[in-house]
Amino acid sequence: MLTWIILAILAVNAATFVSFWRDKVYAINDTRRIPEADLLKLALIGGTPGAFLARHMFRHKTRKEPFSTYLQLIAVIQLGGLIGISNASNVASYDIDNIFKINHPRSAF
C-alpha cells in the first residue's frame, strides 16, 4: 500500500515538473500556454515539490502574481496537513493510559 502511495506521489510530481517545463517551452515559442489553474491543480494534488523544482530549474513563473502566492499557500497547507497527520499518528500510537495519567504530589501528612 505504501509503495503505491509513494509511486503516485512521484508520478504526480513528475507530471507537474513536465507541465511546468512544457509551459516554459510554450512561452518561449509564443504558443498556447498551459492554464495557471491547471498547474496549481497539479500542485494541489501533491505536485508541489515538482512545481518548486521546475520553477527553480527553468526560472519559470517565479515572479508571477498571484500564482506564486497561491503556490506558496498550497505548500503551507500541505505542510500543515503532513504535520497534523504525523502528530495524529504519534498520538494514536502513544499509550492511552499515559495521556490521562495525573501525577499528584505526595502529601506531607
C-alpha positions as CSV (number, residue, x, y, z in Angstrom):
1,M,0.0,0.0,0.0
2,L,2.7,2.4,1.0
3,T,4.6,1.6,-2.2
4,W,1.6,2.6,-4.3
5,I,1.2,5.9,-2.4
6,I,4.9,6.7,-3.0
7,L,4.7,5.8,-6.7
8,A,1.6,8.0,-7.1
9,I,3.3,11.0,-5.4
10,L,6.3,10.5,-7.6
11,A,4.1,10.3,-10.7
12,V,2.2,13.5,-9.8
13,N,5.5,15.3,-9.2
14,A,6.9,14.1,-12.5
15,A,3.8,15.3,-14.3
16,T,3.9,18.6,-12.6
17,F,7.6,19.1,-13.4
18,V,7.0,18.2,-17.1
19,S,3.9,20.5,-17.2
20,F,6.0,23.5,-16.0
21,W,8.7,22.6,-18.5
22,R,6.2,22.4,-21.3
23,D,4.6,25.7,-20.3
24,K,8.1,27.3,-20.3
25,V,8.7,26.0,-23.9
26,Y,5.3,27.2,-25.0
27,A,6.1,30.7,-23.5
28,I,9.4,30.8,-25.4
29,N,7.7,29.8,-28.6
30,D,4.8,32.2,-28.0
31,T,2.2,29.4,-28.4
32,R,-0.9,28.4,-26.4
33,R,0.1,28.0,-22.7
34,I,-1.0,25.6,-20.0
35,P,-3.5,27.5,-17.8
36,E,-2.2,28.5,-14.4
37,A,-5.2,26.9,-12.8
38,D,-4.1,23.5,-14.2
39,L,-0.5,24.0,-12.9
40,L,-1.9,24.9,-9.5
41,K,-4.2,21.8,-9.5
42,L,-1.2,19.6,-10.1
43,A,0.5,21.2,-7.1
44,L,-2.7,20.8,-5.0
45,I,-2.9,17.1,-5.6
46,G,0.7,16.5,-4.4
47,G,3.0,18.0,-7.1
48,T,4.2,20.9,-5.0
49,P,7.8,19.7,-4.8
50,G,7.9,19.2,-8.6
51,A,6.4,22.6,-9.1
52,F,9.1,24.3,-6.9
53,L,11.9,22.3,-8.5
54,A,10.7,23.2,-12.0
55,R,10.3,26.9,-11.1
56,H,13.9,26.9,-9.9
57,M,15.4,24.9,-12.7
58,F,13.5,26.7,-15.6
59,R,13.2,30.1,-13.9
60,H,9.5,29.9,-14.8
61,K,6.7,31.7,-13.0
62,T,9.0,32.8,-10.2
63,R,7.6,36.4,-10.1
64,K,4.1,35.8,-11.4
65,E,1.4,37.0,-9.0
66,P,-0.9,35.8,-7.7
67,F,0.4,32.5,-9.0
68,S,3.4,32.5,-6.6
69,T,1.3,33.3,-3.6
70,Y,-1.2,30.6,-4.4
71,L,1.6,28.0,-4.9
72,Q,3.1,29.0,-1.6
73,L,-0.3,28.8,0.2
74,I,-0.8,25.3,-1.2
75,A,2.7,24.3,0.1
76,V,1.9,25.7,3.6
77,I,-1.4,23.9,3.7
78,Q,0.1,20.6,2.6
79,L,3.0,21.0,5.1
80,G,0.4,21.7,7.9
81,G,-1.5,18.6,6.8
82,L,1.6,16.5,6.9
83,I,2.5,17.8,10.4
84,G,-1.1,17.1,11.6
85,I,-1.0,13.5,10.2
86,S,2.4,12.9,11.8
87,N,1.2,14.2,15.1
88,A,-2.1,12.2,14.9
89,S,-0.2,9.0,14.2
90,N,2.2,9.7,17.1
91,V,-0.8,10.3,19.5
92,A,-2.6,7.2,18.2
93,S,0.5,5.0,18.9
94,Y,1.0,6.6,22.3
95,D,-0.1,4.6,25.3
96,I,-3.6,5.9,26.1
97,D,-3.1,5.4,29.8
98,N,-0.3,7.9,29.8
99,I,-2.4,10.6,28.3
100,F,-4.8,10.6,31.2
101,K,-2.3,9.8,33.9
102,I,-2.3,12.5,36.6
103,N,0.7,12.8,38.9
104,H,-0.3,14.1,42.3
105,P,2.3,15.5,44.6
106,R,2.8,13.4,47.7
107,S,1.3,14.9,50.7
108,A,3.5,15.5,53.8
109,F,0.7,14.1,56.0
